Amino acid sequence: MTDSARVDVWLWSVRVFPTRSAAKEACVAGRVRIDGEIAKPATKVVPGMRISTRRGPRVVEVEVVKVIRKRVGAAVAAECLVDHSPPPPEPLAAADVRDRGTGRPTKRDRREIERLKGRR
């Protein structure tokens, strides 16, 4: 354990990003913030900092508990952070799922499905 590490290395080490290059690209693109400030890849992290990033539509917010520089197992990585992420949004009900055996949708059914999906 060390007292500080680069933010891109730490995010990769605790499995927030699958690769270090993906963590670095997120930092360069401005999607990683430390305590509300945009972080460069070489920004040092220390215990107590809050890091937030976007991974697709999901916002990931974590607090640094322990600083590590090498990728470790998932159980050990979970001990190095506290996850403050909001829960993922619930998926919308699928409008195009039909009961089994009801056959092909009629023109009226198809129009209703399109309206529910927001295509019309």
Sequence and secondary structure as in RCSB ss.txt:
>XXXX:A:sequence
MTDSARVDVWLWSVRVFPTRSAAKEACVAGRVRIDGEIAKPATKVVPGMRISTRRGPRVVEVEVVKVIRKRVGAA
VAAECLVDHSPPPPEPLAAADVRDRGTGRPTKRDRREIERLKGRR
>XXXX:A:secstr
  S EEHHHHHHHTTSSSSHHHHHHHHHTT EEETTEE  TT EE TT EEEEEETTEEEEEEESS  SS   HH
HHHHTEEE           TT   TTS S  HHHHHHHHHHHT  
